Amino acid sequence: MSVGSKIRYIRNLRKLTQKELGLKVGFSIATADVRIRQYESEKMVPKADILSKIADALEVDAAALNGVDYQSEKELMHTLFDLERDFGLRLEKRGSKYMLCFDPNSEIEPYMDYALSSWYKARETMLNPFEENADGDLEYHLWTQRFPIDLVKEETTRKERTERLVSGRCNEIKTQGYKIEKVNELILLFEKMIKSGIKLEIRSDKKRSAVGRIVACVSVCHSQFLSLHSNMDNADGTNEIAADTAAAYAEYLCAIEYLTGAGIKIEQATHSFEGETYTDYYFCNSMFSTMLLQSVKKMQEKILAGECEDEDYLYEVSEDLRIFNVKIESAVDA
């Protein structure tokens, strides 16, 4: 669809007249409908600043108004070829059907997994297969034009709710003069988190890693954390488990803040996948990444397998604590 066609399409979804949209954008009463009519008929192309105002007035993401006007199937095919070359799109045959997917080794694949899973969930929850032009269908079509605005709001809300749950504990920890002196203290913190039941995924991040520098990512699941704390008043032991996870996660947040202030580069990003919301912590530091990928990940596997009391486990942890008995200031990358 062209830019003009997209403006008209979303305006109709919003049930706005051309004049109403023009006024929301900020045009005068005398020119509001004329300006929008000119854009929709493509007699004029809105400049970037006007296009941004139109997107705001329509309450959609600005990217939704980018025009790609396919005139033939051949043009569509060449777009797919471009996506193959530039973004790792792959063509596969499954049975008698041809399927499009993204190369798992491409840089964009993690984002596309995130985006496509969100798209699938929206289709499943909003589209009504039994009723044409249902309100749910309108909700879905507006969701596609707002993407990723609603998703980001949902993710931010979940992250903020989690942090609010532990904010009191974080303040208590900070008032006690919390600090981390050595790298190996984080090993013990992760042991506490894993044993308390907090779900973590530890992996290397290909996109941020480079020759001579490995970046480790720790992904924390918020959904299970929030679910656990929704049952804080239960008398079945859930509240005790929730208290343990809250204390461990609060200390982790304090540790991230302290390490960042000490010069350890840690980047954060929040995303959702298959109904779960995660915050990713990227440790862009050589020593911490090595410690996470070689020590903490192995420790996590043994704890989840019920081997945390074995002599081998205790010996390996003590060795890791000895190896990473390094002061924080000495671990800061140059």
Phi, psi and omega in degrees: 000144177283170179302314181298318179295323180291320178299315180296317182300311183287325177300318179293323175299322181279355180058045178252144171280167177299322180294317180298317178295316180302320179292322178295327179289330179118008178285159180290162179301324184288331186245356188305307183288327181296315181298314181294321179298321179294322178291317183291327178274357178065025171284336174225148176251122182295137175291167186304318182291323177291320180297322178295320178293323178295318178299316178298318180295326179274353180060048177230167175288142182301329181296337181294340182263359176294126186270128170228102188258098180279126180261347181204166177295329180296320178297321178297317179298319180291332173294320177296322177297319178297319179294325176296314183290317189266334187231007175078024175296137182236146176254125179231154176247124179236106187069234179261005184252146175261132185239146175253133178212178181247141179304123181298344179266358181281154182295331185275348187301316178300319179294319181293324174302314179298313183291315183291324178294324178293319179298314181299317180296320180296317178298316183293325186266336186254327183281136179255108184288349185256356185217119180286143178055034179289162179301325178298325178295319177297317178301318180295313182295325175291323177301317181297325181281335179273344184309132004259026187304308183295323181295316180297319178299315181297315181295316180298319180298315180296318179296316180294322178297318179298314182292327176294324180299328185249006184300320179298316179293322177299316180296320178298317181296318182292322182292341178274006178076045184299136174204160176240122183265327185227155183299322185293345177296332179288332176299314180293326178293316178295324176300316179298316181298313183295317181292335178282349177104005179288129180281125179231145168240126180245124183208163173274149181252110185294323185295319182271341181285158179211179179298123180084359179218114177258132178253123178264142179243129173251118182253123182252128181274119181277325187300313181291329178294314180293322180297317180298318183281349175287345180252029184302332185270359180294148180259026183253017181095349181298321182295327178291319178296317180298320179296320179295315181293322179297317180295317181292318181290323177299317179295323179298315179298321177294323179295317179299315180296318181294314182297319178299317178294334180274358177104004176277122184282115179228118179259152181234148174206143180246137179211166176241149177208123178051047174085355179252147178249134184232150165248128179261130176249113182263114179271096182272054183218130188301310185291317180294322179295317178299315180299317182292314186283328184263328184254304185293319180297318178294320178299318179299317180301318182288322179296314181293334178273002179076026184251020186284353177255358180292152179298322180298318180297311181298322179293315181297319179296316180297324177293318179296320178296325179289317183296320184259029175279066187236136179294146183303316183296334179280344182268351181292125180293143178292000000 
